[in-house]
Amino acid sequence: MTTKTTYKDTGVDIDTANEFVERIKPLIKTTARKEVVSGIGGFGGLFHLNPINYKNPLLVSSTDGVGTKLRIAQLLDKHDTIGIDLVAMSVNDVVVQGAEPLFFLDYLATGKIELGKSVKIIEGITEGCRQAGCTLLGGETAEMPGFYKHGEYDLAGFCVGMVEMDKLINGSTVSVNDRIIGLASSGLHSNGFSLARKVLLEKGNLSVNDKVPGLSKTIGLEMLEPTRIYVKPLLNLFKSFNVKGLVHITGGGFYDNIPRIIPQSCRAIINKSSWEISPIFNVIREIGDIEEKEMFRVFNMGIGMMIIISEKECDEVLSRLEVLGEKAYQIGFIEKKEDKQKQVIITEG
C-alpha cells in the first residue's frame, strides 16, 4: 500500500502556522486603536474611518522592506528588533506628508516557520507600531520550502495614514531663508547595508561579533540598531507649527532625498559641522576608503529626518523638540538656486 502524501511532507506545516497566529494575537492586541473593527485571523482587517471626524481626508500609503539588514539579523540570530525597522521605513514615509499613520500590514516569507524566531519578528513589528501609534491590522506569513534556504526569511510592510487635504505637507511653500532642522538618527537605520556589509565584513574582514575602536558595541549590534521612528514628535509639531517640508533620509542619502521636497527654484545648504556624525559612518568611510560625497549619497550620516521651517519659528521648534526628547540641530537653510546650480550643497559651515 502506498503512503499518502500530505502538505506537511513538502515542508509546509499548517498546524504550526495556526499555532503561530494564536501566539501573536496577544501581541497584536497591544497595538489596537479604537477604530479597529476586526480581530486578527479574518480574510481582511477592518478599520472604521469615521467621516464625522474629518473634513476633507486624504489617505497616504507607503510600502517598504528592510533590505539586506535582514542578513545581519540572521548572522546574529537576533530577530526581535528587525520588525521595528520594517514599521519605521513605512511610517516615517507617511508622516513626512503630514499624515498620521493609522494601520500597518506585514508580510513574512520564510522556508519554514520557526515559532520562536517568527514570534520575535512580530514582537519587533508590534513594538514599532506602538512607537508609531498605529495598529497592526493584519498580515501574511508565507511558508515557502525550497524557495528560501533554512533560516532565511524576508519582510515587507505596508502602511496607511490620513491627513486633512489642507494640512498636506508637500514642500510647495518652502522658500528662501527657511531653516533646516535635522533630527538625529540611531545609526545606519535601514539603508546602505549592501555597501556597509561589503566594507565591514568583506573588505575589513570583520565578523559581526568584532569590536573596533570608536564603537561602543560589536559591529553586528551597531549595524542592527533599530531605525528611529519620528512619528510622535512630528505629529506634536504639526499641532503648533507650520512645517513646510519634511525629508526622510533613506536610500539616496542627502543628495537624492532633499530635492524630492524643495522647489526647483531653491537649493539646500547643509552645514556638515553642525551635528556629530555617528561613529559607525566614520568607521565605514575609513575602512572602505569611501569619498565623502558617496557617504552622503548612501547613508543618513547621523541625520534621519529633516524639518524645513520658517526662520522665525526655528528656535521655538528646536526648543519643543528638546522637550520631546529629540536630538535636534539647525543644520542648514534654503537659498535661491541659480541656473545650473545643484539643489544640495554640503559645506564645512
N, C-alpha and C positions, 0 to 999 in steps of 0.2 A: 504494500500500500504506500502510495506517495505521500510525502509530508506536505501539509497545506502551507502555502506561503502567506505571510502576514506583512502588513505595513512595517511592523517593528523589525522584521528581518532585513529591511532595506536601510535601517538606521533611524527611522522616524518613529518616535515613541509618543503616541497620543496621550497616554496616561501621565507621562512626565510633563507634557505640555499643560495638561489640565491642572496638575499639582502646582506648576509654576504660577498659573493665573491665580489660584487660591492663595498662594503665598504673598503675591504682590498686591492683592486687594487692599489690605490694611495700609500699605504704603501710599497707594494712590488716593485713598480717602483723606489723607493728610493734606492734599493739595486742593481739595474741593472748594469751589466758590459757590455762592448762593444761587447762581444761575444754572448750575448743573442739574439736569433732569434725570439722567440715566446713570446707572452703575456700570462698572466695568464688566465686560463679557458679552455685551449685546453685539448686534451686527453693525451698529454705528453709535457714536457718542452724541448725546443730545444736550444742547446748550440754549437756554432761553434768553435771547437778546430782546429785552422788553423795550418796545418802541417809545413808551412813555418817558423813559429816562434820557432820550436823545432827541435832538432837534434835526440834525442832518448827518447821520452817522456814515462814516466811511470805513470799510473793512480793509485791513492791511495784513498781508500774509507774507511769510518767508519760510523757506526750506533750506536745510544745510546739513552737513555732517561734520566730522572732526578730523577727516583726512588721516594721514599716517601717524598722528599722535596715538592712534589705536595700537600701533606696533610697540610703543613704549609701555603702554598698559599691559600688553601681552608679555613683553620681555620681563617686566617686574612682577607679573601675575598679581597686579593690583588694579581692581576694576570698580572701586567704589566712588571714584571722582570723575571718570570719563563722561558719565551722564550729565554732570554739571556743565561740562564743555559743550555737549550736544545742545542743551537748552540755551546756553549763553549765545551761541552763534546765531540762533534764530531770533530770540527775544531782543537782543541788542540791535539787530537789524530792523525790528519792528518799532522799537521805541524811538529810534533816531528820526522817525517820521511823525513824532508827536503822539504815537498811539500807545494805548495801554494793552499789553498782552493779555488775552482772555483765556485761551486754551492752547494746549500743546499735544501733539501726537508723535509717537515714536515708532521706529521700525528697527527691529533687531533681527539680523540674519546670522545664522551660525550652522556649522556642520552638525553639531549635536548639542542639545540643551543640557548644560551642566547647571543643575539647580542653584548651587551655591554661588557660582560666578554670575549667572543670569540675574539672580536676586540682587547682588551687589551693584550690577549695572543699573537696575531700576531704582535702587536706593539713591544713586547719584542723580538720576533723572528727576526723581521726586524732590530731592534737595534743591536742584536747580529751579524747579517750578515754584517751590516755596520762596526762594530768593527773588524770583521774578513776580510773584503774586498771581501766577496763572495756574489753571488746573490741568492736570494730566488727564485728558478726556478719553483717551483710548490709545490703541497701538496695535502692532502686529509683531509676532515672534515667528520667524520662518526657520524651520529646521531643514537644512539642505545638505544631507550627506553626499559626499562625492564632489561637492562644489567648493566647500570650504575645508581646509585642512584641519586636523584635530587642534583644538584650542583657539582657532581663529574665529573672528566674528566681525561684522560691520554694523554701523549705526547710521541712521538718518533721522532727522526730526523735522517737524512742520508746526508752525505757529500762526495763529490768527489773533489780531488785535483790532482795536477800534479807536478812531479819533473823529471828533467833530470836523466837518469839512472846513470850517473857517479856522480851525486850530492846526491844520496840517502844516508840518514843517518840511519845506522843500528847498530852502536856500534862496528863494526868489527875492527876499528882502535884504539879503546880505549886501552890504555897501562899504565903500571906502571908510577907513578908520575904525571899523568894527574890530573887536578884540577876539583872540582865540585862546580859550582856556583848555588845558589838557588835563585829563583825569588819568592817574597812574594805572598802569596795567599790573597784573600779578605775576608777569613773566612772559613767556612765549605766547600764551593764550593757545590758539589752535591753528596757527598759520606758519608756514615756512619750515615745517618739520622735515620735509624731504632734504632740504639744504642742511638743517641742523643735524639730522641723523648722519648725513654723509660726512659732514665736518667732524663731529664729535666721535661718532662710533667707527667710522672708516678711516678718514684721514688722521684723526687724533688717536686712533687705536685705543679708545677708552671703552670701558664697559659701563652699563647703567648703574653699577654699584661703586664706581670710582668717584673719588672726591678730587677736586682741583682747587688750587689757591684762588681765593676770591669768592668762592661759592660756599654757602653755609650748609648745603645739602649735597647728597650724591647727584651725579649727572642725571640719573633716571628720575629722581624725585623733583629736581629743578625743572626738568622737561615736562613732568606730569602735573605740575602745579595747575589747579583748575582756572579756567578763564573767568575773569571778573564779570559779574552781571551788574549792569549800571541802571537797571530799570527803576528801582525805587527812588534813588536820589534825583534822577531826571524827571520823574513824574512829580516830585516835590517842587522842582524848579519851575515846571510848566504852570503851576498854580499862581506863581508870583512874578514871573519874569517873562519878557518877550524873547524867547530863544529863537534866533534867526536861522540857525543851521546846526546840524549835528553830524559828526563823522565817526563811524565805527571803523577803527583801523584794523582791517583784516588783510586778506590776500591782496597784494599790491602796495601795502605799506602807506607811506605818506604821499608818494608821488602819484599813485593811481586812485586813491580814495578821496583826497581833498577836492580834486576837480569835479567829483560827482555832485557836489553840493554848492559850489560857489559859481556865480555868473561868469560867463566868458569875458566880461569886461573887467573882472577883478583877478587879483592874484594874492596868494597867501605867503606871507614872510614868516618863517619859523625860526626862532632862536634856539638852537640845539643846546645852548649852555644854560637854559632856563629851568631845566629839570635834570635829575640824576638818572642817567641811562642805566638800566638794570644790569648787574654784573654778568648775567648769563649771555647778554649780547656782546659784551666785550670779550668774553671767552671764545665765543663762536667766531668773532671777527679776527682775533689773534691767531687761533689755530687754523682757521680756513684761509687766512691772508685775503680777506674779502674787502673790496673797496667800500668806502663809507656810503656812497650813493646806492650801491647794491643792497647794503644793510637796510637803508631807509626805504627801499622799494619792496623788500621782502618781509621785514619784521616790524613790530609796533614800537620797538626801541624804548619801551617803558611807558608809552602813552597809548592807552587802549581806546580812549574816546576823546573827541574834541567837541567843544561847545563854542559856537560863534554868537557873540552877544554885543550889544552896543557898548561904546566906550563908557558911557555914563552909568551903566548897570554892572560893569565888570567887577569892581571892588566888592559890591554887595553880593554878587553871585559867588565870588571866591569865599566870602565870609560864610554864606549859607552852606556851601559845600564842606567847609571845615567843620561846621556844627554837625553836619550829616555824617562825618567820619571819613570823608573822601580826601585823598591827597590830590590837591588841585594846584595848577600852576598857570600863570599867564605866559603862554609860550609863543605868541605871535600876534599879528594884526593883518588886516586886509588893506591893500592899496590898489590903485588903478593899474590895470595892465595895458601896456602899450603893445602895438603890433609886434608879433614875433617873439614877445617875451613869454617865458614859461609861466604856468599858473602856480607852481610851487617852488619857492626858493628857500633853501635851508642854509642859515648863516651861523656864524660864531656869536652873533649878538652885537 
